[in-house]
């Protein structure tokens, strides 16, 4: 097995490298790309930036997120507000995700998909109209716990955004302050991260070993000077 290739560069160079990886994967259906990582790792921003570049290259891009496949709040928190097991096992409707999005875009699918089943603001189900995807479309799907056993085989390209957990706490705190205009909620944010999100990520790493299954690992602690690692099994596919 060949060694993984590690590179470091500018933000733009990283996005170009990811776009190159996407171009290099050939499938007979829309390409399903997982962009996984802890909360506040920067995965949503990365997916949005990548979407801009791919659309400029005339690729049809479907953007979707795990937040639109949450289970109702009462179910998410039935084990308690600070339960790692609740966060990992009870938060997301993986069956619906596969049924309405990943499987229709996968091998043998009819490419008729829906990008959401849940409205977080209303804490209620939602059912947007189905859309038909071109065969050469790219799904950029960001979220937590995407490389778990229930989903691992549904992805054609797997990206994991890696950031130290302490850095995610700092980012979440800063983001809360920026949105609220004060530091009043930072204690609550920190408690959520330390009581629920970080322990659930530790559970995920212990049981699913996501970085071992990733094709590309992005080390995103330095936002403007990231590093990335192309794993050997992706290199074998010619990327």
N, C-alpha and C positions, 0 to 999 in steps of 0.2 A: 504493500500500500504506500502511495506517495505521501510526502509530508504536506500538511496544509500550507497554503500560501498566505502570509500575513503582509498587509500593506497599510500604510498610513498616508493620508493626504487631506486635501481641503474637502469641505462639504460638497462642493460641486463634483469633485473627483469621485467621491463615494457614490453620489447619485448616478453619475455616468457609469460607474462599474456595475451597479445594480441593474441599470437599464440594459447594459451589455449582457448580463447574465440572463435577463428575461428574453432578450432576442435570441439567445443561444439554445433555449429549451424549445424543442419541437414536439407538440402534441396535436392530436386530431380534434381537439375541442378547446374551449376557452381555457387559458392558462390560469390556474388558481394559485395565488401567491399568498402565503401566510407571513405576516409581519408580527411576530410574537415578542413579548418582553414584559417586564414588571410595570406596574403603574408608574407614570412619570418618567419612564425611560426615554421617551421621545419617539415612540413607534408611530403614533398618529401623524406627527409632523413629518416624519420620514416618508410615510406612505403618501401624504399629500404632496410633498416635494417630488417624489418619484412619479406621481400621476401627472404633474405638470409637464415633466420632461417627456414621458411616454406619449402624452397627447400631442405635444409639439412634433413628435415623430410619426403622427397620424395613426397611433394605436387607439383603439376603442377601449377605454378604461372604465371598469366598474369599481367604485369605491364603496366599501361597506365595513362595518365595525361590529365587534362582539357586543357592544353596548346596546345594539338594536335587537339582540337575541337574549336579553335578560329574562329571567323568570320573575313573577310578581314579587314585590317587596316582602310580603308576608312569608313567602317560601324561601326567599334569599336569606332572611334573618331568623328563620325558625330555630336555629341552634344558638342564637344570640348575636348581638351586634359585633362582638369581637371574636367570633369563631373562625379559625383558619379552615376547619373542615367545612363549615357552612359556605365560606367564600369559594373554596375549591370545588365542592361537590354539588352545591345547591343554587349557584348563582345564574347559570346559563342553560338555555334550552338547546342542547346540542342536537337532539333529534330533529327539531324544527330547522336548525341551521343546515343540516344535511338535506332535509326533505325539500326545502324551498330554494336553496341557493347552491350548495356545494355539489349535490348529486345531479341536479339539472344541468350544471355546467361541466360535469365530468364525463367520463367515457360512457357512451350510450345514452346520455341525457338529451332532452329535447331543447335545451338552452333557454327554456322559459323559466325565469327566476323572479324571486322577490328578495329585496335587500334588507327587509326588516319584518319582525313579527311582534315587536313590543315598543310602546311609547313610554319612555322613562318618565317624562314630565307628568303624564296622566296616570302612570302605573297601571296601564291597561294594554290589552292586545291591540295590534294594528294590522291591517291587511292592505298594503298598497297594491295597486294593479300589477299584474305580472308583466315583465318586459322580456323581449326576445334578444338574446345576445348574438352578435356575429361569431362565427367559429374561431376567428383570430383575436377575440377580445381578451383582455387581461383583467382578472379580478385581483385587486389589491385589498386584502382583508387584514385589518389590524385588531389586536386584542390580546388579552391574557390567556394563558393556558391553551394555546392553539396546537401545541405539539403533544398533547396528551393522547393516550391510546385510542380514545373514541374518534379522534379526528386525524391522526397522523397520516393515514393513507389517502386522505381526501386532498392533499396538497401536492401540486406539481413542482413548487419551489418553496423552500422553507427558510425564512430569514429570522434570526433571533437577535434582538437589540439588547445588549448586555450593559448594565450600569450598576455600580455598587449600590447596595440597598440604602446606605447612609446618604448617598447622593440623591436618590429618589425622594427621601424624606425632605432634604433641603429644597429640592425643586417643588415639591408639593406645597411646602410651607410658603415659598416665595410666590407661587401661583395663587394661593389662597389670599395672600396679602394684596397682590396686584388686583385681584377681582373684587375684593371686599373694600379695598382702600384703607384697611387697618389690619392690625395684628390680632384682633379679638378672637378669630377662629383658629389661630395656628395651633393652639393646644389640642383642640378637637381633631384637627388634621393629623397631627403627630400621633395622637392616640390611635386613630384609625389605621395609620400606616404600621405602627409598631404592634398593635393588638390584632389586626386582621390581615392587612395586605402582605406584609413581610412574612409572617408565619405561613400564610397560604402559599407564597412563592417558595418558601423553604420546603413545604410539603410537596409541591410540584416538582422541584428539583430532585428531591429524594425518591419520588415514586416514578416520575416520567423521564427524568434526565434529558430535558429539552435540548440543551446545547449539543448533546451527542447526536441528535437527529436533525439538527439544522444543516442546511447546505451552505449558508453564509452566516457568520456571526459578526455583528457590528458592535464595536466597543465605543459607546456613545457618551462616555463621561466628559470628553472634550468635544463640545458640540461643533466647533468650527475646525477641529483637527482630529476627526475620528480615525480609528483603525478598523480594519475588517479582515476577516479570515475566511478564505474559501476552503471548505472542507474537502478531503480527498474524494469522497463519493460523488461530489458534484464535479470535480475535475475529471473523473472517469467519464462523465457524460459529455465532456468536451468543453466545459466552461472554465 
